[in-house]
């Protein structure tokens, strides 16, 4: 289950936009959706391993955010080898 992290309404995110959602999964990864002046940014990371930012328009922002959350949670929940982790990071960053 994703936990909502506390942030102050109107707080700026890593892409200098206004944070809309900021969530963490099992203390292993985090994802943030922010509204920037010309686009939406979704920044996510698996602690100690990967950080990635995807950019999209308002129309696809929530759908992309939810899809990324789902794939990250599935990855965190399964047992993986180091090679499988690297494969996931390459796949994920290419897709988004």
N, C-alpha and C positions, 0 to 999 in steps of 0.2 A: 504494500500500500504506500502510495506517495504521501509524504507529509508536507503540508504547506509551511514554508519558512516565514518568519516574521520580517516584514519590511515596512517602512513608513510609506504611506500612500504618497505617490509622487516622487519617490526615491529614484535616482538615476542608476541605470545598470552599466555593465561593462562596455556597452556600445553607445553610451551617453544618451540612451532613450529612457522613457518612463517605464518602470517595472509594472507589468500587469499580473504575471504569475511568477512565483519563485518556489520551487518544490525540490524535495530531496527524497531519495529512495534507499531505504535500509542503511543509511549512513555510508553508502557506497558511490552514489552519483547524484548530480544536481542538474536541474534544467530551469532556465529563466526565459520568459517571454517579455520582450519590451517593445514599446512603440517609439520608434524614432521618427524624426521629421518627415522622411521620404519613404520609409519602409518599416517592416517589423523584423526584429532580430530574435533568434532563438539560440541561446548559448547553453551548451551542456558539457558536462565532463564526468568522466569516471575517475574518481580520486586517485591521484598518483600515476595515471596512465594516459589519459586523453582529454583534450579540450577541443571543442568544435563550435563554430557559429554558423548558422544557416540564416539566409535572408529571404524574405518573402513579402507579398503584399497583404493587405488587411484581409482580403477574401479568403486566402489560404492559410493564414497564420494559426488559427485554432486547430484546424485539421492537421497541419504539419506538426504543431506542438504535441498533439495527442498521439500521432503516429510515432514520433520520436520517443516519447515517454514509453509507449508500449514496447518498442524494440529494445530500449535500454533496460527496462525491467526484465524482459525475457532473457537478455544477455546476463544480467546480474544473477538471476535465479538458476542458471544452469552451471554445471561444472565444466570448466574449459581448460585446455592446455594453453601454454604461452603462445604457441603458433595459432591456435583457434582465436585467441584474444586479438592478436595482430590482424588476422583475417577479418574479424568483426569490425575493428576500427577502420580498416581500409574500406570495407564494404559500406559502413555507416557514413563515413565522411564523403564517399563518392556519391551515395544516394542523396544525401542532404547537403 
